[in-house]
Amino acid sequence: MISKNKGFSRLVKASIYSYRGFIAAFRNEAAFRQELLLAVVLIPLAFWLDVTSLERVVMVTAVVMVLIVELLNSAIESVVDRVGYEHHELAGRAKDIASAAVLLSVCLLVFVWISVVFF
C-alpha cells in the first residue's frame, strides 16, 4: 500500500502522532512523569553549570536518552499487555529486557553527570 501522505502533510500527521504519544506516556506512565520532572530540573541545571559546550551536550543527551528509552519501554509494555495479561515467558522477558534498558540509561545518566560535575 502506498501512503497518500507525502511531504508537509506527512510531517504534520507524524507530529500529531508523536504529540499523542507524549500525552499518552505522560497520562499513563508514572516512571515517564518522574523522569520528565528530572529532565525539567537537570536540563536547565546543565546550562547553569560552568561546563564546556561539549560537556553540556553530553549531559543533556544523557537526560534525553533516559526519556527516549522510557518511551520505548512503555511502548513495549503496552504491546505486550495488549496481547494478553496471562503470564508468558517471552512476554515477561520482553518487559524485563526493556526495563533493563531503562536502568542502563539511568546508570549512563548518573555516570555522565558525576563525571562532568565532580571530575
N, C-alpha and C positions, 0 to 999 in steps of 0.2 A: 504494500500500500504506500503510495506516495503522499507525503504530507502536503496539505494545501497551504500551511503556514510557512511563509518564507520571509526573509529579510526582517524588517522592522516589526511586522505582525508577530513573527515567531519570537522575537526578543521580548515583546510586550507580554505575550502569553507565558513565556518561560519565567519572566519576572513575577507575574501573578502567582504562578505555581510555587515559586520559591518563597514568596511572601506568605502564602498559605501554609507552607511547611514550617516556617519560623513560628507562625502563630500557633500551629498545632503542637509543636515541640514546647513552646512556652506554656501553653494551657495544660498539657498532659504529662510533661516530664519534669519532676521536681529537680532532678540532677541537672538538667539543662538550665533551669532557672537559677540554681545555685552557681553554676559555672558562668552564667551570663552576669550575675552580680559580681563575681570575682573579676570578670573581664572589665566591667564598668569601673572597678577600683584600680586594677593593675595597669590598664592601658594608659589612662591619664598619668598614673604614677611613673610609667616608663618615660613619658615626655617631661615630667618634672625632675627626674633624677639627672644628675650630671654624668651622663654616659655618652659614648661616641654614637654617631648615627648608625653605624653597623650594629653595635650592641643593642640599641633601641629597636632596630628592625628585628633582630633575633628574639628579643624579649616579647615584642608584640606578636610575632609569628608563633611563638610557643603558646601564648594565650589563645590565639585564634585556632591553633591546631587542636586544642582541647575541645573547643566548641564544635569544630568540624567532626572530630571523632565521635563526640557525644551524639551529634545528629545522625551519623551513620549507625551508631549503636542503637539509637531509638528506632530508626527505620528497620533494622534487622529484627529487633524485638517485636515491632508491630506486625511484620510479615509472619514471623513465627507464631505469634498469638492468633493471627487471622486464620492460619491453617488449622489450629486446634489447641486447646488448653491441656489435653491429656499429655502425660509425660512421654517424651520420645527422646532417646539418646542423642540423635542428631540435632533435634531442636534445642535441647539443653546445651549441647556442645557449641552450637552456633551462638547462642546467647552468652555463654561463658567466654568464648573467644572474643566476641565484640566487647564484652566488659573488660577483658584483659587489655584490649587495645586502648580503651579509655584510661585504664590505670597507667599504662606505659606513657600515654600523652601527658598525664598529670605528673608523672615522675620526670619526664623531659622538661616540663614547665618549671618544676622545683629546681632541677639541676641548672637550667639556664639562668634563672633568676638568682640563685645563690652564687653561681659562678661569676656573674656580672657584678652583682652588688657587693659581694664580700671579697673578691679576689682580683 
